[in-house]
């Protein structure tokens, strides 16, 4: 299969960020307490916003007949980032009374939300990555070197001047 295929970078980055965010909700956010158990409704809102981002950018990835609305994805991603940042600065009520250290889940949620915002911004600019599928064989540099060698061989065998046609036909001027 040869040809050029375009991969939209923005929706791809945003979807990866949304998946990271969903996974992070089930990891520890505070001392052996997951994001899913520590929040009353913020966990549902975060998962919902991540799914919303995936849904509105699925059309940009060419998945089915889904709508492609990068502006709606950007709004949802920014809200997600704000929610995660507020949870980093203000501990939720379930862990507010004790000294709870922040664990890997909250940092993955921050990274996922940041990727969602970056991907949505890239989606609004419609930046894509072009990929060209080629059959396997020699590397392009080797093909170019071979082509140059062939061209120099052909050039050396071409005469510098054009030969003149003979003034008399071969075999003499008489016809039998």
Backbone torsions as a table, in degrees:
resi	resn	phi	psi	omega
1	UNK	NA	117.6	178.5
2	UNK	-118.5	161.8	179.7
3	UNK	132.3	170.7	-177.7
4	UNK	-100.9	131.8	177.8
5	UNK	-122.5	137.7	179.7
6	UNK	-103.8	129.7	177.2
7	UNK	-108.7	116.3	179.5
8	UNK	-70.7	116.6	-175.3
9	UNK	-68.7	-43.8	-176.3
10	UNK	-58.0	-57.6	179.0
11	UNK	-60.1	-35.6	179.8
12	UNK	-64.5	-45.8	179.0
13	UNK	-64.1	-43.0	-179.1
14	UNK	-65.1	-40.7	179.3
15	UNK	-66.7	-39.7	176.5
16	UNK	-62.2	-43.2	176.8
17	UNK	-61.8	-39.6	179.0
18	UNK	-65.7	-40.3	177.9
19	UNK	-65.6	-40.6	176.8
20	UNK	-61.4	-41.2	178.9
21	UNK	-62.9	-44.4	179.8
22	UNK	-62.5	-42.7	178.6
23	UNK	-64.3	-39.5	-176.5
24	UNK	-64.3	-28.3	-179.9
25	UNK	-62.9	-28.8	-178.6
26	UNK	-92.5	0.7	176.3
27	UNK	-98.1	170.0	179.7
28	UNK	-69.5	127.6	175.5
29	UNK	-100.1	-38.6	178.7
30	UNK	-130.7	161.5	-177.0
31	UNK	-26.0	94.3	178.9
32	UNK	49.6	34.3	174.1
33	UNK	-125.6	121.6	-178.6
34	UNK	-76.3	161.8	176.1
35	UNK	-64.0	-29.2	-179.0
36	UNK	-68.9	-35.1	-177.4
37	UNK	-91.9	-23.8	-175.1
38	UNK	-79.9	-26.0	-176.0
39	UNK	-99.9	153.1	175.4
40	UNK	-88.4	-49.2	-178.9
41	UNK	-132.3	-17.8	-177.5
42	UNK	-61.2	-33.7	178.7
43	UNK	-64.3	-42.0	178.2
44	UNK	-66.6	-38.4	179.1
45	UNK	-65.6	-42.9	179.8
46	UNK	-63.5	-45.5	178.5
47	UNK	-64.9	-41.4	178.0
48	UNK	-61.4	-42.7	178.5
49	UNK	-67.4	-35.7	176.9
50	UNK	-65.6	-44.2	177.7
51	UNK	-65.4	-36.5	177.4
52	UNK	-61.6	-44.4	179.0
53	UNK	-62.1	-43.3	178.0
54	UNK	-62.2	-42.8	-177.2
55	UNK	-64.9	-47.0	-175.2
56	UNK	-76.6	-17.0	177.9
57	UNK	-101.7	-2.0	-179.6
58	UNK	-62.6	-34.3	177.6
59	UNK	-64.1	-33.5	177.5
60	UNK	-68.8	-24.8	176.8
61	UNK	-88.2	-3.6	179.2
62	UNK	81.1	25.2	179.9
63	UNK	-93.9	101.5	174.8
64	UNK	66.7	-154.1	-178.5
65	UNK	-100.1	27.1	-177.7
66	UNK	-67.5	151.4	178.7
67	UNK	-76.9	151.0	179.3
68	UNK	-117.1	107.0	-178.4
69	UNK	-134.0	87.2	-177.1
70	UNK	-67.1	-25.5	178.6
71	UNK	-67.8	-42.5	177.3
72	UNK	-65.2	-37.1	177.2
73	UNK	-66.1	-38.2	178.9
74	UNK	-65.2	-42.1	178.0
75	UNK	-62.4	-46.9	178.8
76	UNK	-63.3	-37.7	-179.8
77	UNK	-69.0	-39.2	178.3
78	UNK	-66.4	-41.7	176.5
79	UNK	-61.4	-41.4	177.7
80	UNK	-60.7	-45.9	179.7
81	UNK	-62.0	-40.8	179.0
82	UNK	-63.7	-42.6	179.4
83	UNK	-62.5	-45.2	-179.7
84	UNK	-64.7	-42.2	178.7
85	UNK	-63.3	-38.1	177.8
86	UNK	-67.6	-32.2	178.3
87	UNK	-74.0	-25.8	176.1
88	UNK	-74.2	-41.0	-177.9
89	UNK	-80.5	-33.5	-179.2
90	UNK	-121.6	118.6	178.5
91	UNK	-67.9	143.5	177.7
92	UNK	-68.1	162.6	-176.6
93	UNK	-58.2	-29.0	-177.0
94	UNK	-67.0	-24.9	-179.5
95	UNK	-123.4	11.0	-173.7
96	UNK	-69.0	-32.5	-175.7
97	UNK	-78.7	-14.1	-177.0
98	UNK	-120.1	164.0	177.3
99	UNK	-80.1	95.3	-177.9
100	UNK	-103.8	124.2	175.9
101	UNK	-80.0	146.2	178.0
102	UNK	-80.6	135.4	-176.7
103	UNK	-105.8	-173.9	-173.5
104	UNK	-62.0	-32.9	-176.6
105	UNK	-60.7	-40.7	-178.1
106	UNK	-69.6	-34.2	179.0
107	UNK	-74.4	-34.8	173.6
108	UNK	-66.9	-36.0	176.5
109	UNK	-63.6	-40.2	177.4
110	UNK	-64.3	-43.6	178.2
111	UNK	-64.5	-42.5	178.6
112	UNK	-62.7	-43.4	179.4
113	UNK	-65.7	-38.9	177.8
114	UNK	-65.4	-40.1	176.1
115	UNK	-64.7	-36.9	177.6
116	UNK	-62.3	-43.8	179.0
117	UNK	-65.4	-46.4	-179.7
118	UNK	-62.2	-42.9	179.4
119	UNK	-65.5	-39.5	178.1
120	UNK	-66.8	-37.4	175.6
121	UNK	-64.4	-42.7	176.9
122	UNK	-65.2	-34.2	179.0
123	UNK	-67.5	-33.9	178.4
124	UNK	-68.9	-26.9	177.8
125	UNK	-89.5	-8.0	178.0
126	UNK	58.1	47.7	175.7
127	UNK	-83.8	134.4	178.9
128	UNK	-134.5	160.8	179.6
129	UNK	-109.1	122.9	-179.0
130	UNK	-90.9	130.1	179.2
131	UNK	-122.4	127.3	179.5
132	UNK	-111.3	123.0	179.3
133	UNK	-87.7	127.6	179.3
134	UNK	-125.9	152.2	175.5
135	UNK	-68.4	151.2	179.5
136	UNK	-71.1	149.6	-179.5
137	UNK	170.1	-144.9	178.9
138	UNK	-68.2	153.3	175.6
139	UNK	-67.7	154.2	-179.0
140	UNK	-58.0	-37.7	-179.8
141	UNK	-65.4	-39.6	178.8
142	UNK	-66.8	-39.6	177.5
143	UNK	-63.5	-41.2	179.8
144	UNK	-65.5	-40.2	178.8
145	UNK	-64.5	-42.3	177.6
146	UNK	-62.6	-40.2	179.9
147	UNK	-64.9	-39.2	178.8
148	UNK	-66.9	-39.7	178.2
149	UNK	-63.1	-43.3	178.7
150	UNK	-62.9	-38.9	-179.0
151	UNK	-67.0	-39.0	179.3
152	UNK	-71.2	-33.3	176.3
153	UNK	-64.1	-44.5	-179.4
154	UNK	-65.6	-37.6	-179.6
155	UNK	-66.0	-35.9	-177.6
156	UNK	-72.7	-20.7	-179.6
157	UNK	-93.6	-8.3	179.6
158	UNK	-83.5	128.6	179.8
159	UNK	-67.4	152.3	-177.5
160	UNK	-76.6	-31.2	178.8
161	UNK	-121.3	157.5	179.1
162	UNK	-82.5	130.5	179.4
163	UNK	-68.7	145.8	178.3
164	UNK	-82.1	144.6	175.4
165	UNK	-70.7	148.2	-179.9
166	UNK	-63.6	147.5	-178.8
167	UNK	-75.3	-31.9	176.3
168	UNK	-113.8	142.9	179.0
169	UNK	-64.9	151.7	179.5
170	UNK	-61.9	142.8	178.6
171	UNK	90.2	6.9	177.0
172	UNK	96.1	174.8	-177.7
173	UNK	-94.2	-10.0	-179.5
174	UNK	-84.7	147.4	176.2
175	UNK	-116.4	141.3	178.8
176	UNK	-99.9	NA	NA
